[in-house]
């Protein structure tokens, strides 16, 4: 499983599902990277998202 996160102002932020407190997870690296690329098109360069493998 993979999650999407970023570091801003020294704090880690993990992407969550809409209207939920649960992390948005991806079953494949490909789907996580694809989603991240789309997110980063609309995100400032100093706050870019990246894919991380989730600890299970």
Backbone as CSV, one residue per row, in Angstrom:
resi,resn,N_x,N_y,N_z,CA_x,CA_y,CA_z,C_x,C_y,C_z
1,UNK,0.847,-1.174,0.000,0.000,0.000,0.000,0.893,1.238,0.000
2,UNK,0.388,2.296,-0.632,1.134,3.535,-0.752,0.264,4.712,-0.327
3,UNK,0.912,5.731,0.225,0.227,6.958,0.613,0.935,8.136,-0.042
4,UNK,0.292,9.291,-0.016,0.860,10.502,-0.582,1.035,11.499,0.553
5,UNK,2.242,12.057,0.656,2.496,13.002,1.736,3.418,14.114,1.257
6,UNK,3.578,15.130,2.109,4.492,16.234,1.824,4.935,16.837,3.147
7,UNK,6.026,17.590,3.086,6.521,18.272,4.267,6.412,19.772,4.035
8,UNK,5.717,20.447,4.932,5.586,21.898,4.863,5.863,22.485,6.235
9,UNK,6.750,23.453,6.253,7.121,24.133,7.498,7.563,23.141,8.570
10,UNK,8.278,22.091,8.154,8.799,21.108,9.095,7.800,20.079,9.587
11,UNK,6.580,20.113,9.080,5.543,19.155,9.490,5.189,18.237,8.323
12,UNK,4.991,16.960,8.628,4.536,16.015,7.606,3.024,16.085,7.504
13,UNK,2.538,16.099,6.274,1.099,16.125,6.014,0.790,14.965,5.075
14,UNK,-0.196,14.172,5.406,-0.579,13.027,4.584,-1.953,13.276,3.984
15,UNK,-2.084,12.996,2.709,-3.342,13.198,1.999,-4.412,12.266,2.567
16,UNK,-5.594,12.818,2.793,-6.711,12.025,3.323,-7.846,11.980,2.313
17,UNK,-8.686,10.957,2.441,-9.877,10.860,1.601,-10.799,12.035,1.893
18,UNK,-11.548,12.455,0.903,-12.504,13.550,1.082,-13.499,13.218,2.186
19,UNK,-13.780,14.194,3.022,-14.755,14.041,4.115,-14.458,12.849,5.019
20,UNK,-13.170,12.598,5.264,-12.781,11.448,6.071,-11.517,11.772,6.854
21,UNK,-11.288,11.035,7.911,-10.050,11.165,8.678,-9.047,10.083,8.311
22,UNK,-9.379,9.257,7.317,-8.513,8.153,6.911,-7.605,8.575,5.762
23,UNK,-6.373,8.052,5.785,-5.429,8.340,4.704,-5.941,7.784,3.389
24,UNK,-5.676,8.529,2.319,-5.990,8.025,0.981,-4.885,7.038,0.624
25,UNK,-5.250,5.795,0.377,-4.254,4.757,0.085,-4.396,4.280,-1.350
26,UNK,-3.290,3.764,-1.862,-3.240,3.246,-3.228,-2.625,1.860,-3.186
27,UNK,-3.177,0.948,-3.950,-2.684,-0.429,-3.921,-1.443,-0.621,-4.791
28,UNK,-1.241,0.252,-5.781,-0.064,0.119,-6.646,0.729,1.422,-6.674
29,UNK,2.017,1.281,-6.887,2.889,2.444,-7.000,2.488,3.285,-8.213
30,UNK,2.122,2.634,-9.290,1.723,3.346,-10.505,0.533,4.274,-10.249
31,UNK,-0.498,3.783,-9.591,-1.680,4.614,-9.351,-1.363,5.770,-8.401
32,UNK,-0.508,5.529,-7.405,-0.115,6.592,-6.476,0.705,7.665,-7.193
33,UNK,1.634,7.255,-8.035,2.453,8.224,-8.766,1.613,9.023,-9.755
34,UNK,0.689,8.368,-10.404,-0.183,9.044,-11.361,-1.029,10.115,-10.666
35,UNK,-1.598,9.788,-9.519,-2.401,10.734,-8.756,-1.537,11.899,-8.264
36,UNK,-0.319,11.586,-7.816,0.604,12.605,-7.317,0.967,13.599,-8.417
37,UNK,1.208,13.111,-9.609,1.531,14.002,-10.731,0.395,14.985,-10.987
38,UNK,-0.829,14.505,-10.933,-1.985,15.380,-11.138,-2.108,16.411,-10.020
39,UNK,-1.889,15.989,-8.781,-1.942,16.911,-7.648,-0.890,18.014,-7.781
40,UNK,0.313,17.628,-8.147,1.420,18.566,-8.195,1.313,19.583,-9.337
41,UNK,0.474,19.306,-10.318,0.243,20.287,-11.382,-0.401,21.549,-10.829
42,UNK,-1.130,21.407,-9.721,-1.881,22.520,-9.141,-1.365,22.904,-7.753
43,UNK,-0.108,22.546,-7.469,0.468,22.794,-6.149,1.738,23.617,-6.289
44,UNK,1.937,24.564,-5.374,3.155,25.378,-5.398,4.382,24.489,-5.288
45,UNK,5.466,24.905,-5.910,6.670,24.075,-5.974,7.295,23.797,-4.613
46,UNK,7.059,24.656,-3.624,7.631,24.414,-2.299,6.766,23.493,-1.438
47,UNK,5.637,23.034,-1.973,4.728,22.162,-1.218,4.326,20.942,-2.042
48,UNK,5.267,20.364,-2.781,4.978,19.240,-3.659,4.715,17.956,-2.873
49,UNK,3.794,17.144,-3.387,3.431,15.852,-2.799,4.396,14.786,-3.305
50,UNK,4.595,13.713,-2.523,5.415,12.586,-2.951,4.782,11.280,-2.440
51,UNK,5.154,10.192,-3.081,4.616,8.872,-2.743,5.516,8.212,-1.710
52,UNK,4.899,7.581,-0.722,5.644,6.827,0.290,4.989,5.471,0.480
53,UNK,5.836,4.470,0.735,5.311,3.136,1.031,4.776,3.152,2.451
54,UNK,3.598,2.624,2.614,2.928,2.626,3.924,3.459,1.492,4.777
55,UNK,3.768,1.778,6.035,4.192,0.722,6.967,2.983,-0.135,7.309
56,UNK,3.127,-1.416,7.143,1.999,-2.314,7.405,2.169,-3.070,8.682
